[in-house]
Amino acid sequence: MGGGDGDAMTGMESSTTMPRVESFSGRLAIPADLMQRIERWSATYGLSREEGVELVLRGTIDPIEPVASSLRHSYETRDVHTPEQVSAALARAEVDVPVVGIRLGPRRPTGSQPEPFSRDHLGADLLDDALGVWPAARGLWRMSDRPRVIVAYRLGHPLAVYRVPGWEQDQKTGRRWAATGQILTESRRLSVTSGTDVGAATAADRSIVQLVTARPLVTPPAAANPIVWLHGR
């Protein structure tokens, strides 16, 4: 399954003193021709301008992040897949479970807005594991209550796969959130709160994990909706 492990995260945290959260401080002037090149490169792979800049910098400036470097290589060699290709592959594997992808932004504090469940951050980091991604992946989302599997992505990179039994609805916003769920791996199901083993993966679980984590996901350029239907819409 995609996502960094504990050792990788520890190594990255020890290599920099800056917090890995979104920052709005300062301004950076970039020549117009270079900005156009950034925008063209990013749009080719379904990334926003900001996402393209982040991916290139994380994969080229010390300390280089291997996940970012590998992700960029996958984009540039077209070793990627689209939602349509994912859905076709899942259909061939006879998966009949509704699956959605959730495109997460950069990791940042939640702020002061009250929420129906407790968490301290939104978004995710390329090095986050499935336990760290869950608070952001579980909601709040403007979507139907049909999905039973959610795939969390950051810059198109599959971080984690979760199975959810159902969705709660926030009465104030109408958005939905998962009260509980399980982390899916190719062989096991794990608790989203502790990471402990809660049972064997099903054949459908294995097919979903293998297929959605095989390659980065590319979406239409400048797609605004963070929810991407991958199968069974």
N, C-alpha and C positions, 0 to 999 in steps of 0.2 A: 504494500500500500504506500501511496505517496506520503511525503512529509519527512522532516528530519528527526533523528533520534536524540536521546538526551545528551550523548557525548558531543554531537555536532552543535547542539544549542549551547552547551557549556563552553565549547571552544570559541564560538562567535562572541558570546557575552564577555569573555575574558580578553578579547582582542580589541575592544573598543569601549570608550567611556561614555559614548552618546547613547541615550535611550532610543530604542527602536520604535518610536512613535512618530506620527505625522507632525511636522513642524510648519508653522506659518511665519516664522521669524525671518527677517531679512529678504532681500530681493536679489535676483540674479539676472543680469542682462546678457542675452544671447543674440548674436548676429542673426538677421532675418534669414539669410541663406541657410544657415545651420538649423534654424528652427524649422524651415520648410523640409529639410532632409529628415529631421526627427519625426515630423508629422507624417511624412510619406512612409517612412520605415515602420512607424507604429501602426498606422492604418492598415498596412499590408497584412498585419497579423492580428487585427481585431483589437488592438490596444489603444487606449487613450494616449495622448501626448505625454501626460505625466507618468503613466505606466511604462511607456517605452523608455523614457529617460531613466526611470528607476531601475528597470531590468538591465539596461546597458551598463549603468554605473555599478550596480551590485556585482555584475559579472566581470568587470574589468579593472576596478580600482581596489588596491590592497586595503584591508584583507578581502581578497576575492572570495565570493560565495559560490561554491561549486554548483549548487542548485540553479542559481541564476545563470551561470555560464552554460550549463547543460541545457537549460530551458531556451536560451537564446539560440544555441546551436540547433535545437529541434525545430524552432521556428524557421531559421534560415535554410535548413535542409528539407523543409516541408515534411518532417516526421511528426505530423500532427493529425488530429481528426476533428471533424465538425459534428455538431449535434445530430445531424441527419445520418452521418456515418456511424455514430455511436448507437443510434436507435436501430439502424439496419443490422448491426452486429448483435445487439441484444435480441432482436427478433429471430435471427438465425439460431441463437442459443436457446430459443424458446422461453425467454424471460417474459413473464406477463405482469410484472410489478411496475407501477408508475414511478419513474425516476426523474428527479430534477437536479440540475447543477445550480450552485449558488456561488456567484462571483463576489468574493470578499475584497474589501478595500484594505488599505494599510492599517495596522494595529494602532489603536488610539483609545484613550479613556472614554467611558460611557457618557460622562457629563452629568448634569443634574436632572435630566428628564426622568421621571418615575417610570418604572417598567414592571410588568407582572411577574418577573423572576429576577433573581439576583445575579449580577455579573459585574466585573470591573473593567471590561474592555469590549470594544467592537473591532471588527476586522481581524486580520491575521498576518503572520509573518511567514516568509518562505520556509523558515526553520521550525515552525510550530509543529508539534505532534497532534494526534487526534484528540487527546484530552484538552490540550490548550486551544484548539480550534472550536470545540463544541460550544462554548458560551456564545460565540459569534454566529455559528452556523445554525443554531436552533431557532433563531428569529430575532426580531419581528419581521414578517414578510407579508406582502400583499399578494396572496395567491389562494388557490382553492385548497380544500382539505384532502385532496386525492393522493398526493405523493406519499409513498411509503419508504423510499430510499432517497437520501440527499447526498450529493457529492459536493464537498467544499473545495473551491478553487481559489488560487491567488495568482494573478497574472497568467491565468490559463493552466497553471500547474496544479494537478490533483493532490490535495493535502490529506483528505480523509473521506471515508465513506461511512454513512450512518443509516441504520434502519430505524424508522420511527413507527410506533403503533397507531398514532393519530395526532391531531393538532388541537390546541386550545385557541380560542379567539379572544383577543383583547377588546373589551367592550368599548373602550374609548376611541381606539383607532381603527378597529375592524381588521387589523393585521393578525396573522396567525403565528403561533410559536409551539415548539415541541416541548411538552412537559418532561418527557423522558425519551430514551432511545438506546441503541446499542451500536458500538463501533464494529464495523465489519472488516475482517481480514480474509485472506484466501482460505483460511482453515478454521477460524474461530470467530465467535461473537464476544465482545468485551463490554463491560459496564462503562457508560459515558462519564460516570462520576469518579470511579476508582481505577478503571483499567483492568479489573479482575475478570477472569474467564467466566462467562455465563453459559457457554454451550458451544456446540459445533456449528460451523457455518453450513447452510444448506447448499444444494447444487446451484440454485439461483443466486445465492450470495456470492459464491465463488465466481460464477460467470460475470456478475456485475463488477466485482472488484477487479478481476483480470482485465476486463474490457475498458473500463473507464479510467484506470490508472496506467494503461499501456502507453499513452501519448498525451501531450498537452491538448487542451481544448481550444479551438479557435472559434470565435463568434463574429457576427457582422461588425464591421468597423463602427465605432461610436454607439454600439448598442447600450441603451440607457438602463434597461431593466436588468437587475442583478439575478433574476430567476431565469434559468434557461431549461426548457423542457428537453430531456434527453430520451425519454421513452414513455409510451403509454399515455399520451396526452388525451 
